[in-house]
Amino acid sequence: MSNSIVEERDYTVIIDKSGSMSTQDQPGGKSRWVAIQESTLALAKECDKFDPDGITVYLFSGRFKRYDNVTPDKVSQVFAEHDPMGKTDLASVLYDALDNYFQRKEAGEAKPNGETIVIVTDGVPDDRKSVMRLIIEASRKIDRDEELGISLIQIGRDKLATEFLVALDDRLHAAGAKFDIVNTVTIEDIDKAEISLTDVLLKAVLE
């Protein structure tokens, strides 16, 4: 993505805080929860260079909470209010994020180059059909494919989650989407590229 597009764009990060996010994937290593907190801070610092208003951050499990205008100094405070527990109700939080964007667009308050939504999750959403339907409906409301981008980043090794997230990337057109607005990065992709979760998040925003 060119610098001019990056600078006139809004960024939303949706973070899974279901119970499995407390898992340590390597013995003695960081939990997924700690890793995503560190990566979110790095992302907020990068976005602060061209969008001093801050990013929007959602934390979700069975319920969700939205934080607007999150600057780097607010990231630790956001995470301090939550612990990993509960289900993976991605549909509800994704509906809120998309609805928020389209309301701002209609009111003339959205940035001219649209929005990037980054979703970090380790499990299968509770309602997969609703998630797919929301994305398809969103694709039909935009004027050009680069206006709205949804990056799905998998942490953890749940094979069903991998299959679903890849299907969202590969099968949207066949399912009726106007544009293919999803890009999925699986845990296998991350392993092969030998890059960190932070690098993945930054690429989702900057490329």
LINRA-V203677 format. One line per field, one symbol per residue. ss: DSSP state (a for helix, b for strand, c for the rest). A space follows every 50 residues. Layout:
ss = ???
This chain:
ss = ccaaaaaccbbbbbbbccaaaacbccccccbaaaaaaaaaaaaaaaaacc ccccbbbbbbcccbbbbbbbcaaaaaaaaacccccccccaaaaaaaaaaa aaaaaaccccccccbbbbbbbccccccaaaaaaaaaaaacccccaaabbb bbbbccccaaaaaaaaaaaacccccccccccbbbbcaaaaaaacccaaaa aaaaaac
